[in-house]
Amino acid sequence: MKRILIILMALLPLVGIYAKTDKQVVVLSCDLHCKGCCDKIMKNIAFEKGVKDLVCDLKTKTVTVTYDASKTDVPTLLKAFEKIGKPAKVKAKDEPKETDAQTGATTLQ
């Protein structure tokens, strides 16, 4: 039994090497009217394959999605938004992004 534990402990660092993820972040513009819209997105998009984190900002009407690029991509995420009745589009890079903590953003944790 000790021998098995020692072998497992020796192999544990190797698991971390192969478990690296290719995290990507995309900011999407979405027509958000109320907290219910944010809740709907948080409850549905959070369970899409590859989604790691969601931040739904009602004031700027944006959703920031952190995802594993080896499991999903932006077109798949856009289809998921459309499926729940909240079509979204990728926010242009030159549009200002509000980073104040007081914006009313909802975060997946």
C-alpha positions in Angstrom: 0.0 0.0 0.0 2.8 2.4 0.8 4.4 1.7 -2.5 1.3 2.6 -4.4 0.9 5.9 -2.5 4.6 6.8 -3.2 4.1 6.0 -6.9 0.9 8.1 -7.0 2.6 11.0 -5.2 5.5 10.8 -7.7 3.1 11.0 -10.7 1.0 13.8 -9.3 3.1 16.7 -10.7 2.9 15.2 -14.2 -0.9 15.6 -14.1 -0.5 19.3 -13.7 1.6 19.5 -16.8 -0.9 17.9 -19.0 -4.0 19.6 -17.5 -3.1 23.1 -18.8 -6.0 24.9 -20.4 -6.0 27.4 -23.2 -8.0 30.2 -21.5 -9.5 32.9 -23.8 -11.6 35.9 -22.9 -14.3 37.4 -25.1 -16.5 40.4 -24.4 -19.9 40.2 -25.9 -22.6 42.9 -26.3 -26.0 41.7 -25.4 -29.4 43.3 -25.0 -29.8 43.2 -21.3 -32.9 44.8 -19.8 -32.9 43.7 -16.2 -31.3 41.5 -13.5 -33.5 38.7 -14.8 -31.7 38.8 -18.2 -28.4 38.5 -16.4 -29.7 35.6 -14.2 -30.9 33.8 -17.4 -27.5 34.1 -18.9 -25.7 33.1 -15.7 -27.9 30.0 -15.3 -27.6 28.8 -18.9 -24.3 29.9 -20.4 -22.3 28.8 -17.2 -23.0 25.2 -18.1 -21.8 25.4 -21.7 -18.9 23.2 -22.3 -15.6 25.0 -21.8 -17.0 28.1 -20.0 -14.8 28.9 -17.0 -16.1 32.3 -15.8 -18.9 34.8 -16.7 -19.3 38.4 -15.8 -22.6 40.0 -16.7 -22.6 43.8 -16.6 -26.1 45.3 -16.8 -25.0 48.9 -17.1 -22.7 48.4 -20.1 -24.9 45.6 -21.4 -21.9 43.3 -21.9 -21.0 39.8 -20.9 -17.4 38.8 -20.4 -16.9 35.1 -21.0 -13.7 33.3 -20.0 -13.5 29.9 -21.8 -11.2 27.0 -22.6 -10.4 27.4 -26.3 -9.7 23.7 -26.6 -13.3 22.9 -25.7 -15.3 25.7 -27.3 -15.1 28.8 -29.4 -16.8 32.1 -30.0 -19.3 31.0 -32.6 -20.4 28.2 -30.3 -20.9 30.6 -27.5 -22.8 33.0 -29.8 -25.1 30.1 -30.7 -25.7 29.3 -27.1 -26.7 32.9 -26.4 -29.1 32.8 -29.4 -30.6 29.6 -28.2 -31.7 31.2 -24.9 -33.2 34.2 -26.7 -30.4 36.7 -25.9 -28.5 37.1 -29.2 -25.0 38.6 -28.7 -22.2 39.9 -30.8 -18.5 40.3 -30.1 -17.8 43.8 -28.8 -15.4 45.8 -30.9 -12.0 46.4 -29.4 -12.3 50.2 -29.7 -15.5 50.4 -27.6 -14.8 51.6 -24.1 -15.1 49.0 -21.3 -16.1 50.1 -17.9 -14.0 48.5 -15.2 -15.4 50.2 -12.1 -16.5 47.7 -9.4 -19.6 49.8 -8.9 -21.0 49.0 -12.4 -23.4 46.4 -11.1 -21.7 43.5 -12.7 -22.7 39.9 -11.8 -19.9 37.4 -11.6 -20.0 33.6 -11.8 -18.2 32.1 -8.8 
